[in-house]
Amino acid sequence: MAPHKIEFSTVRELERKTHKVFMYSGSSLLIGLLLTLIGLVVIGVPVIILSLVVLIGAMAYVSVLGKEPTRTLFCPYCASKNEVYRSRTRFSCDICRRPVVIDENGEPAPAEPIDTTARYNR
């Protein structure tokens, strides 16, 4: 499972990135079915088979990653809730996308300084 830990830090990030795989493979499955129905079986059947292989592989991949334990951490920048995999020492916030590090106590801390002296132009 080590290679999986590098790719995704939060559950929402996993969902966001795998959504496209499911969308494209589902669409190609429908295209394969349409090609088969209009008589292009030579093209349609391989497209259907390839789409099913990708869909089943993606489902297996997501189910393995979904079993990894998570913890709820709040972003120190925007205070949004993030479901972070326990093995991670840093992550990007799901909402503001800013980098967050997890200190030795398991608490989130800003990875970059927060500018409290910023002035707003009115």
C-alpha positions as CSV (number, residue, x, y, z in Angstrom):
1,M,0.0,0.0,0.0
2,A,3.0,2.3,0.2
3,P,2.6,3.7,-3.4
4,H,-1.0,4.7,-2.6
5,K,0.0,6.9,0.3
6,I,1.9,9.3,-1.8
7,E,-0.9,10.1,-4.2
8,F,-3.7,11.1,-1.8
9,S,-3.6,12.9,1.5
10,T,-7.3,13.4,2.1
11,V,-10.5,11.4,1.4
12,R,-11.9,14.4,-0.7
13,E,-8.7,14.5,-2.8
14,L,-9.2,10.7,-3.5
15,E,-12.8,11.3,-4.5
16,R,-11.9,14.3,-6.7
17,K,-9.2,12.5,-8.6
18,T,-10.9,9.1,-9.1
19,H,-14.2,10.8,-10.2
20,K,-12.7,11.4,-13.6
21,V,-11.6,7.8,-14.0
22,F,-15.2,6.6,-13.3
23,M,-16.7,9.3,-15.6
24,Y,-14.5,8.5,-18.6
25,S,-14.6,4.8,-18.3
26,G,-18.4,4.9,-17.9
27,S,-18.7,7.1,-20.9
28,S,-16.5,4.8,-23.0
29,L,-18.6,1.9,-21.9
30,L,-21.7,3.6,-23.2
31,I,-20.0,4.4,-26.5
32,G,-18.9,0.8,-26.8
33,L,-22.5,-0.3,-26.3
34,L,-23.8,2.2,-28.9
35,L,-21.1,1.0,-31.4
36,T,-22.1,-2.6,-30.8
37,L,-25.8,-1.8,-31.2
38,I,-25.4,0.0,-34.6
39,G,-23.4,-2.9,-36.0
40,L,-19.8,-2.0,-35.3
41,V,-19.2,-5.0,-33.2
42,V,-15.5,-5.2,-34.1
43,I,-14.9,-1.8,-32.5
44,G,-17.6,-1.9,-29.8
45,V,-16.8,-5.1,-28.0
46,P,-13.1,-4.2,-27.4
47,V,-14.2,-0.8,-26.1
48,I,-16.7,-2.4,-23.8
49,I,-14.1,-4.9,-22.5
50,L,-11.4,-2.2,-21.9
51,S,-14.0,0.0,-20.2
52,L,-15.1,-2.8,-17.8
53,V,-11.4,-3.7,-17.0
54,V,-10.8,0.0,-16.1
55,L,-14.0,0.3,-14.1
56,I,-13.3,-2.9,-12.1
57,G,-9.7,-1.9,-11.5
58,A,-10.7,1.6,-10.3
59,M,-13.3,0.1,-7.9
60,A,-10.7,-2.3,-6.4
61,Y,-8.1,0.6,-6.1
62,V,-10.6,2.9,-4.4
63,S,-11.8,0.2,-2.0
64,V,-8.3,-0.6,-0.9
65,L,-7.6,3.1,-0.3
66,G,-11.0,3.6,1.5
67,K,-10.0,1.1,4.2
68,E,-7.0,3.1,5.3
69,P,-7.7,4.9,8.7
70,T,-8.3,8.6,8.7
71,R,-8.5,11.4,11.2
72,T,-10.4,14.7,11.2
73,L,-8.2,17.8,11.1
74,F,-9.2,21.4,10.7
75,C,-7.2,23.7,8.4
76,P,-5.3,26.4,10.3
77,Y,-5.9,28.9,7.5
78,C,-9.7,28.5,6.7
79,A,-10.9,26.2,9.6
80,S,-12.4,23.7,7.1
81,K,-12.7,20.1,8.0
82,N,-10.4,17.6,6.3
83,E,-10.5,13.8,6.6
84,V,-6.7,13.1,6.4
85,Y,-5.2,9.6,6.2
86,R,-3.3,8.8,9.4
87,S,-0.1,8.0,7.7
88,R,0.3,11.5,6.3
89,T,2.5,14.2,7.8
90,R,1.3,16.9,5.5
91,F,-1.6,17.7,3.2
92,S,-3.2,20.4,1.2
93,C,-6.5,21.8,2.5
94,D,-9.5,20.5,0.5
95,I,-11.0,24.0,0.4
96,C,-8.3,26.6,0.3
97,R,-5.6,24.3,-1.1
98,R,-2.9,25.7,1.2
99,P,-0.2,23.4,2.5
100,V,-0.6,22.1,6.1
101,V,1.9,20.1,8.1
102,I,1.0,17.8,11.0
103,D,3.2,18.3,14.0
104,E,4.5,15.6,16.3
105,N,1.4,16.0,18.5
106,G,-0.9,15.2,15.6
107,E,-2.1,18.8,15.3
108,P,-2.3,20.7,12.0
109,A,0.0,23.7,11.6
110,P,0.5,26.2,8.7
111,A,3.3,25.1,6.4
112,E,3.7,28.8,5.3
113,P,3.4,31.8,7.5
114,I,0.0,33.5,7.8
115,D,0.3,37.2,6.9
116,T,-1.6,39.1,9.6
117,T,-0.3,42.5,8.5
118,A,-2.1,42.5,5.2
119,R,-4.1,45.6,4.5
120,Y,-7.3,45.6,2.6
121,N,-7.9,48.3,-0.1
122,R,-11.3,49.8,0.1
